[in-house]
Amino acid sequence: MSNQDEDEVEDELDALEAEVNGTVPALPDAPVAQPQFTPEEKAQMAKDRAARRARERAAEQASQPMLA
């Protein structure tokens, strides 16, 4: 076992011991507030999505061979 392997095992054991003892630092809470958009922003996002979907569909149709 190399020194690096030994260090990794010791670090893992320390982490497990801290978890068992309850000394693991708590993770921060995730934000719960949702972003608020104006009606104009929502309309622009919808237009952008529609344009992106139209480009994707056009590219998909162009890549498919035409069957007779």
Backbone hydrogen bonds in HBPLUS format (Angstrom, degrees):
<---DONOR---> <-ACCEPTOR-->    atom                        ^
c    i                          cat <-CA-CA->   ^        H-A-AA   ^      H-
h    n   atom  resd res      DA  || num        DHA   H-A  angle D-A-AA Bond
n    s   type  num  typ     dist DA aas  dist angle  dist       angle   num
A0006-GLU N   A0002-SER O   2.93 MM   4  6.20 158.6  1.98 149.0 155.3     1
A0007-ASP N   A0003-ASN O   2.87 MM   4  6.10 157.9  1.92 148.0 153.8     2
A0008-GLU N   A0004-GLN O   2.92 MM   4  6.18 157.3  1.97 149.8 156.0     3
A0009-VAL N   A0005-ASP O   2.94 MM   4  6.20 157.0  2.00 150.1 156.1     4
A0010-GLU N   A0006-GLU O   2.93 MM   4  6.19 160.8  1.97 150.4 155.9     5
A0011-ASP N   A0007-ASP O   2.86 MM   4  6.08 158.2  1.91 149.3 155.5     6
A0012-GLU N   A0008-GLU O   2.94 MM   4  6.13 156.9  1.99 145.3 151.6     7
A0013-LEU N   A0009-VAL O   2.87 MM   4  6.12 158.3  1.92 150.3 156.5     8
A0014-ASP N   A0010-GLU O   2.87 MM   4  6.09 157.8  1.92 149.5 155.6     9
A0015-ALA N   A0011-ASP O   2.92 MM   4  6.15 155.3  1.98 146.1 153.0    10
A0016-LEU N   A0012-GLU O   2.89 MM   4  6.15 158.6  1.93 150.1 155.9    11
A0017-GLU N   A0013-LEU O   2.87 MM   4  6.03 159.8  1.91 149.4 155.2    12
A0018-ALA N   A0014-ASP O   2.92 MM   4  6.10 157.8  1.97 146.6 152.7    13
A0019-GLU N   A0015-ALA O   2.96 MM   4  6.17 150.5  2.05 143.0 151.3    14
A0020-VAL N   A0016-LEU O   2.92 MM   4  6.18 158.8  1.97 151.1 156.2    15
A0021-ASN N   A0017-GLU O   2.94 MM   4  6.12 157.0  1.99 148.3 154.7    16
A0022-GLY N   A0018-ALA O   2.99 MM   4  5.99 113.6  2.45 132.9 148.0    17
A0023-THR N   A0018-ALA O   2.88 MM   5  5.06 149.1  1.98 153.3 154.6    18
A0022-GLY N   A0019-GLU O   3.22 MM   3  5.08 146.9  2.33  93.8 103.6    19
A0041-GLU N   A0038-THR O   3.06 MM   3  5.14 115.2  2.50  98.4 113.7    20
A0042-LYS N   A0038-THR O   2.95 MM   4  6.28 160.7  1.99 157.9 163.5    21
A0043-ALA N   A0039-PRO O   2.95 MM   4  6.12 157.2  2.00 144.6 150.7    22
A0044-GLN N   A0040-GLU O   2.95 MM   4  6.18 156.7  2.01 146.4 152.7    23
A0045-MET N   A0041-GLU O   2.90 MM   4  6.13 157.3  1.95 149.5 155.6    24
A0046-ALA N   A0042-LYS O   2.96 MM   4  6.19 153.3  2.03 146.7 153.9    25
A0047-LYS N   A0043-ALA O   2.97 MM   4  6.24 155.7  2.03 147.3 153.8    26
A0048-ASP N   A0044-GLN O   2.90 MM   4  6.13 159.7  1.94 149.6 155.3    27
A0049-ARG N   A0045-MET O   2.91 MM   4  6.13 157.1  1.97 146.5 152.5    28
A0050-ALA N   A0046-ALA O   2.94 MM   4  6.14 162.8  1.97 149.5 154.1    29
A0051-ALA N   A0047-LYS O   2.90 MM   4  6.11 160.8  1.93 152.2 157.4    30
A0052-ARG N   A0048-ASP O   2.92 MM   4  6.10 157.0  1.98 146.4 153.0    31
A0053-ARG N   A0049-ARG O   2.88 MM   4  6.12 162.2  1.91 152.7 157.5    32
A0054-ALA N   A0050-ALA O   2.93 MM   4  6.11 155.2  1.99 146.3 153.3    33
A0055-ARG N   A0051-ALA O   2.97 MM   4  6.22 157.6  2.03 148.1 153.6    34
A0056-GLU N   A0052-ARG O   2.91 MM   4  6.17 157.4  1.96 149.5 156.2    35
A0057-ARG N   A0053-ARG O   2.86 MM   4  6.08 159.7  1.90 150.8 156.1    36
A0058-ALA N   A0054-ALA O   2.93 MM   4  6.10 161.3  1.97 148.1 153.4    37
A0059-ALA N   A0055-ARG O   2.91 MM   4  6.09 158.8  1.95 148.3 154.1    38
A0060-GLU N   A0056-GLU O   2.89 MM   4  6.06 152.9  1.97 144.9 153.0    39
A0061-GLN N   A0057-ARG O   2.87 MM   4  6.11 160.2  1.91 152.1 156.9    40
A0062-ALA N   A0058-ALA O   2.96 MM   4  6.10 151.9  2.04 144.6 152.4    41
A0063-SER N   A0059-ALA O   3.07 MM   4  6.21 139.5  2.24 139.7 149.4    42
